[in-house]
Amino acid sequence: MPFKANAARRHRIPKQQYRVTNWAEYDAALRQRGSLTVWFSEEAIAAWRAEPRTTRGGQPHYSVLAIRTALTLRTVFRLALRQTEGLIGSILRLLGLDLAVPDHSTLSRRAETLDVPKPCPRSAGPVHLLVDSTGLRLCGPGEWLIEKHGTRRRRSWRKLHIGVDADTGQILASELTSSDVDDGSQVEPLLDQITAPLASFTGDGAYDQAGISITVAKRHPDADVIIPPRSTAVLSDMAENTPTQRDRHLRSVAEHGRVGWQTMSGHTRRALVEAASSRLKRVIGDALRSRTDQRRATEVAIAVRALNRMLELGRPKSVRTA
């Protein structure tokens, strides 16, 4: 057991227990996530054919919505492109629709430049933004050899940075980078994707950097920046006259302890962004199938959009029992 000598001084926090109060509605929403009518909607059928092109060049056969619908089905049901082509064809035949089926090559090529709309916040007021990052594996040639024989070489992966609305659970912003990119460097790209005002910005200790508070303040001057100071952090030179938010956090930690500060500041809500990362990996998957960075970015955007759509179908309402 690590740190066994300090076991007596550890915080004894009992595990919290919750009860879902709307289980019937949530259970129906979970079943509806697998319904084809949710994803292959009347809107997608009506806009399947592309609008005639007025400029020079070849005429597209499929609209952006059609390609997005096909790639969404691929993501939700974890299919390869050829199996996606077969699924689309069978759905069109069962519905009796005279629509062309996009082949797997077309889906792969269009994914390179596909425009996926950014999520719109559904909160009634300013957004409480929670940020974090997680890793996604890369699928490619030789992966089955690694699984069968093992390897000393670490597998290739990408880092996904997300911003989650604490009230609705929606992923409002996402950015896919290489594995060596610092979390703090992606705060600005994440904030650029959010049009709604922020009530607070919450992250873990990796975001305890001087430039992050300035970046958030430029876009949202009234937002609270809730980031735990490092254990070696000290007060700034202006702490006596004009203390910063970080100075106030440091004083609160010194007065109430780190656990007390987390409760008072609302930092405990950061667990919701970790839950969102776990939900993404359990529902969509923990690996990227695409082979180029642009197609991987499209794959992530489609996955985020699909996961937000699932949350719209129904969310559990829980109350604490212990």
Rosetta blueprint (number, residue, H / E / L):
1 M L
2 P L
3 F L
4 K H
5 A H
6 N H
7 A H
8 A H
9 R H
10 R L
11 H L
12 R L
13 I L
14 P L
15 K L
16 Q L
17 Q L
18 Y E
19 R E
20 V E
21 T L
22 N L
23 W H
24 A H
25 E H
26 Y H
27 D H
28 A H
29 A H
30 L H
31 R H
32 Q H
33 R L
34 G L
35 S L
36 L H
37 T H
38 V H
39 W H
40 F L
41 S L
42 E H
43 E H
44 A H
45 I H
46 A H
47 A L
48 W L
49 R E
50 A L
51 E L
52 P L
53 R L
54 T L
55 T L
56 R L
57 G L
58 G L
59 Q L
60 P L
61 H L
62 Y E
63 S L
64 V H
65 L H
66 A H
67 I H
68 R H
69 T H
70 A H
71 L H
72 T H
73 L H
74 R H
75 T H
76 V H
77 F L
78 R L
79 L L
80 A L
81 L H
82 R H
83 Q H
84 T H
85 E H
86 G H
87 L H
88 I H
89 G H
90 S H
91 I H
92 L H
93 R H
94 L H
95 L H
96 G L
97 L L
98 D L
99 L L
100 A L
101 V L
102 P L
103 D L
104 H H
105 S H
106 T H
107 L H
108 S H
109 R H
110 R H
111 A H
112 E L
113 T L
114 L L
115 D L
116 V L
117 P L
118 K L
119 P L
120 C L
121 P L
122 R L
123 S L
124 A L
125 G L
126 P L
127 V E
128 H E
129 L E
130 L E
131 V E
132 D E
133 S E
134 T E
135 G E
136 L E
137 R E
138 L E
139 C L
140 G L
141 P L
142 G L
143 E H
144 W H
145 L H
146 I H
147 E H
148 K H
149 H H
150 G L
151 T L
152 R L
153 R L
154 R L
155 R L
156 S L
157 W E
158 R E
159 K E
160 L E
161 H E
162 I E
163 G E
164 V E
165 D E
166 A L
167 D L
168 T L
169 G L
170 Q L
171 I E
172 L E
173 A E
174 S E
175 E E
176 L E
177 T E
178 S E
179 S L
180 D L
181 V L
182 D L
183 D H
184 G H
185 S H
186 Q H
187 V H
188 E H
189 P H
190 L H
191 L H
192 D H
193 Q L
194 I L
195 T L
196 A L
197 P L
198 L E
199 A E
200 S E
201 F E
202 T E
203 G L
204 D L
205 G H
206 A H
207 Y H
208 D L
209 Q L
210 A H
211 G H
212 I H
213 S H
214 I H
215 T H
216 V H
217 A H
218 K H
219 R H
220 H L
221 P L
222 D L
223 A L
224 D E
225 V E
226 I E
227 I L
228 P L
229 P L
230 R L
231 S L
232 T L
233 A L
234 V L
235 L L
236 S L
237 D L
238 M L
239 A L
240 E L
241 N L
242 T L
243 P L
244 T L
245 Q H
246 R H
247 D H
248 R H
249 H H
250 L H
251 R H
252 S H
253 V H
254 A H
255 E H
256 H H
257 G H
258 R H
259 V H
260 G H
261 W H
262 Q H
263 T H
264 M H
265 S H
266 G L
267 H H
268 T H
269 R H
270 R H
271 A H
272 L H
273 V H
274 E H
275 A H
276 A H
277 S H
278 S H
279 R H
280 L H
281 K H
282 R H
283 V H
284 I L
285 G L
286 D L
287 A E
288 L E
289 R L
290 S L
291 R L
292 T L
293 D H
294 Q H
295 R H
296 R H
297 A H
298 T H
299 E H
300 V H
301 A H
302 I H
303 A H
304 V H
305 R H
306 A H
307 L H
308 N H
309 R H
310 M H
311 L H
312 E H
313 L H
314 G L
315 R L
316 P L
317 K L
318 S E
319 V E
320 R E
321 T L
322 A L
